[in-house]
Amino acid sequence: MSFEVRCRSFPASLQQPARFALAVVVIASSGSCSGSTPWAAEPSPSYDSSVLGEFVPPQDAEASLDPRFRSRSIGAVAPANPVESPEVVGERIALARTEGRVLGTFRNTYYDFPSEAEFFNGDATRLYDSSCGVIAQVPKAFHDALCVQGSGVLKSGVPVSFARRDCSCAVTCPRTDQKICYDTLDKARFPWGRGAGGKAITPLLTVAVDSDVVPLDTPIYIPQYEGLPRDLEGSNVHDGCFIAQDRGLKVKGKHVDIFTGEPSLTRLWNKLMPSNKGVTVVVGTEKCRRAN
């Protein structure tokens, strides 16, 4: 099995081993980049998306949606505008079709990254850069999460991201059998990490795609996500607009992998619009022109 990692990371925020285990269930796919080679040129580790099962797109994505989640509790959160009814989503798609192009129903997944500050136990393991210089000593549990995810944040607050695989100096990643070296990133320039094209990524805006289906830097509209909360308080809602900024060997065909930034938002969005539910992707809308 071949793998590839998204080259991005985020500042120290909520992330725990238990949350990481949950993330494996709810997210999949990847992108890739290298500090010394062209972006996304070299395969590297990523989540094993087989845990998500085979995605079979529904014949009618709008009709397959659950009714509004008005009575469903999302922990202590009561979003101002939960998932809309199939009728409302259908109206949005019809409107978007008049000014854009509907690409069809895509598999939907989510992801976030680990923080060293939330990992306490285990033997110390060294992280190396692409020249086999030592970046840091970290708990083994963090290393084992990082080498699968590809990006994360050190206890110092410095983001690290995949540089290259087959590093002779690196410890073997238990889940992927790869030896990964990393780049350290400028946290002012890349507070949440970088995408496959080398640009900074943004939570709830960046998505990973198969660039043969959706070219990188393409603004896309996903009507099922319009109105979902952008925060846990539900005071700020999403407009359904995203940008294709990543790609990966695990993101193939009609698949969008949404970067949430934080585990709490991964859980919330996965509950409101479950992974593999199927969402409608539209390109060329005036509505999402500003996302470019």
C-alpha positions in Angstrom: 0.0 0.0 0.0 1.3 3.4 -0.9 0.8 6.5 1.3 1.0 10.3 1.2 0.9 12.9 3.8 -0.6 16.4 3.8 2.1 18.9 4.4 0.5 21.1 7.1 0.4 21.5 10.8 -1.2 23.8 13.4 -0.3 25.6 16.6 -0.6 24.0 20.0 -4.3 23.5 20.5 -6.6 20.7 21.7 -5.4 17.3 20.7 -5.2 14.1 22.7 -4.3 10.5 21.9 -7.9 9.6 22.4 -8.9 12.3 20.0 -6.4 11.1 17.6 -7.9 7.6 17.7 -11.3 9.2 17.0 -9.8 11.2 14.1 -8.6 8.0 12.4 -12.2 6.8 12.3 -13.7 10.1 11.0 -11.0 11.3 8.6 -8.9 10.0 5.8 -6.8 11.1 2.8 -3.8 13.3 2.5 -1.6 15.7 0.4 2.1 15.8 0.1 5.0 18.2 -0.2 8.7 18.5 0.3 10.9 21.3 1.3 13.6 20.3 -1.3 11.5 18.9 -4.1 8.4 20.1 -6.0 5.2 20.2 -3.9 3.3 16.9 -3.7 6.0 15.2 -5.7 6.8 12.4 -3.3 4.4 9.8 -1.7 4.6 9.6 2.1 2.4 8.2 5.0 -1.2 9.0 5.6 -4.3 7.7 7.3 -5.4 4.3 6.3 -8.8 5.2 4.8 -9.9 1.5 4.8 -11.4 2.1 8.2 -14.0 4.2 6.5 -15.2 1.4 4.3 -16.2 1.7 0.6 -18.0 4.9 -0.3 -21.1 4.4 -2.5 -22.5 7.8 -3.6 -26.3 8.0 -3.1 -28.3 8.3 -6.2 -29.9 11.5 -4.9 -27.6 13.3 -2.5 -30.2 15.9 -1.5 -32.9 13.3 -0.8 -30.5 11.2 1.2 -29.8 13.8 3.8 -31.3 13.4 7.3 -34.0 15.8 8.3 -32.9 18.9 10.2 -31.0 18.1 13.4 -33.1 20.6 15.4 -33.8 18.0 18.2 -30.3 16.5 18.2 -27.9 17.5 20.9 -24.3 18.2 19.9 -22.8 18.0 23.4 -23.4 21.3 25.0 -23.6 23.0 21.6 -26.8 24.3 20.1 -25.8 25.5 16.6 -27.8 28.5 15.4 -28.5 26.8 12.1 -28.0 23.0 11.9 -28.0 20.9 8.8 -30.7 22.1 6.4 -33.6 20.0 5.1 -33.3 18.3 1.7 -35.7 20.8 0.3 -33.6 23.8 1.3 -30.4 22.1 0.1 -32.1 21.2 -3.2 -33.0 24.9 -3.7 -29.4 25.9 -3.1 -28.1 23.4 -5.6 -30.7 24.5 -8.2 -29.6 28.1 -7.7 -25.9 27.2 -7.8 -26.5 25.2 -11.0 -27.7 28.4 -12.8 -24.3 30.1 -12.3 -21.9 27.2 -11.8 -21.3 23.6 -12.6 -22.3 20.7 -10.4 -19.6 18.0 -10.3 -21.7 15.5 -8.5 -21.8 13.7 -5.1 -18.4 13.5 -3.4 -17.3 11.4 -0.4 -16.8 13.7 2.6 -14.2 13.3 5.4 -12.5 15.6 8.0 -9.1 16.0 9.6 -7.0 17.8 12.2 -3.4 17.3 13.6 -1.7 16.3 16.8 0.0 18.5 19.4 3.0 17.3 21.4 1.7 19.1 24.5 -1.1 16.6 24.7 1.1 13.5 24.7 2.9 12.7 28.0 3.8 9.0 28.1 6.2 6.8 26.3 9.9 6.7 25.5 11.6 9.8 23.9 11.9 9.6 20.2 13.9 11.9 17.9 12.4 13.9 15.0 14.9 14.6 12.2 15.0 17.1 9.4 15.8 16.1 5.8 19.5 16.4 6.4 19.2 14.1 9.5 19.7 16.9 11.9 17.8 16.5 15.2 14.7 18.8 15.4 13.5 17.6 18.8 13.0 14.7 21.2 9.3 13.9 21.6 7.1 11.3 23.3 6.9 8.2 21.2 3.1 8.4 21.1 3.3 11.8 19.5 5.9 10.6 17.0 3.6 7.6 16.1 0.7 10.0 15.5 2.8 12.6 13.6 4.3 10.1 11.2 0.8 8.9 10.2 -0.7 12.4 10.0 2.4 14.0 8.5 2.1 17.3 10.4 1.8 18.5 14.0 3.0 21.0 16.5 5.9 20.7 18.9 5.5 21.6 22.6 7.5 24.8 21.8 4.7 25.9 19.5 6.8 25.3 16.3 4.9 23.5 13.5 6.5 20.5 11.8 5.5 19.0 8.5 6.5 16.2 6.2 9.7 16.8 4.2 10.6 13.4 2.8 10.4 9.7 3.4 13.1 6.9 3.4 15.3 8.9 5.9 17.9 6.5 7.2 18.2 8.3 10.5 14.4 8.3 11.3 12.6 5.9 13.5 10.3 3.6 11.6 6.6 4.6 11.8 4.7 1.6 13.2 1.5 2.1 11.1 3.1 2.9 7.8 6.5 1.3 7.9 8.0 4.5 6.6 10.9 6.6 7.9 9.9 10.2 7.8 11.9 13.5 8.0 10.3 16.8 8.7 10.5 20.5 8.0 10.0 23.1 10.7 7.6 25.9 9.6 7.4 29.6 10.3 4.3 29.7 12.6 3.7 33.3 11.7 3.5 32.5 8.0 1.9 29.0 8.4 -0.1 29.2 11.7 -2.2 26.1 10.5 0.3 24.6 8.1 0.8 24.6 4.3 -1.0 22.9 1.5 0.1 21.0 -1.6 0.8 24.2 -3.5 2.9 25.7 -0.7 0.2 28.2 0.5 -0.9 28.5 4.1 -4.1 26.5 4.8 -7.1 27.7 6.8 -9.6 25.7 9.0 -13.0 25.3 7.4 -11.8 26.7 4.2 -9.0 24.3 2.9 -10.1 21.0 1.4 -7.9 18.2 0.0 -9.1 16.9 -3.4 -8.0 14.7 -6.3 -6.5 17.4 -8.5 -7.4 15.5 -11.6 -11.0 16.0 -10.7 -10.8 19.5 -9.0 -7.7 21.5 -9.9 -5.8 23.1 -7.0 -6.8 26.6 -6.0 -10.3 26.1 -7.3 -13.1 27.7 -5.2 -15.9 25.2 -4.6 -19.4 25.4 -3.1 -20.8 22.6 -1.0 -24.5 23.5 -0.2 -24.8 20.9 2.6 -22.2 22.9 4.6 -23.9 26.3 4.3 -25.3 27.2 7.7 -23.1 24.8 9.7 -21.4 26.5 12.8 -17.9 27.8 12.4 -17.4 27.6 16.2 -18.7 25.7 19.2 -21.1 28.5 20.2 -22.9 28.4 16.9 -22.7 32.2 16.7 -21.0 32.2 13.3 -22.2 30.1 10.4 -20.4 28.8 7.3 -21.2 30.0 3.8 -20.5 26.7 2.1 -17.4 28.0 0.3 -14.0 26.2 0.3 -10.8 26.2 -1.7 -9.0 23.1 -3.1 -5.6 23.4 -1.6 -4.3 19.9 -1.0 -4.1 16.5 -2.8 -3.0 13.0 -1.9 -2.8 9.4 -2.9 -5.6 8.7 -0.5 -7.9 11.3 -1.9 -9.0 9.8 -5.2 -11.9 10.6 -7.5 -14.9 12.4 -6.0 -13.7 13.0 -2.5 -13.3 16.1 -0.4 -11.3 16.0 2.9 -12.1 19.1 5.0 -9.5 20.7 7.3 -11.3 21.6 10.6 -8.2 22.7 12.5 -9.4 21.5 15.9 -10.6 18.1 17.1 -13.7 19.7 18.7 -14.8 21.0 15.3 -14.0 17.6 13.6 -16.4 15.9 16.1 -19.1 18.6 15.7 -19.1 18.6 11.9 -18.8 14.8 11.7 -21.9 14.6 13.9 -23.9 17.2 11.9 -22.7 15.8 8.5 -21.2 12.4 9.0 -18.2 11.2 7.1 -19.1 9.3 3.9 -22.6 10.8 3.9 -22.0 12.3 0.5 -22.0 16.0 -0.4 -22.6 18.0 -3.6 -19.6 19.9 -5.1 -20.3 22.9 -7.3 -17.6 25.0 -9.1 -17.8 28.3 -10.8 -20.3 30.0 -8.5 -20.3 33.8 -8.0 -21.1 33.1 -4.4 -17.7 31.5 -3.8 -15.6 33.7 -6.0 -14.2 35.5 -3.0 -12.8 32.2 -1.7 -10.1 32.3 -4.3 
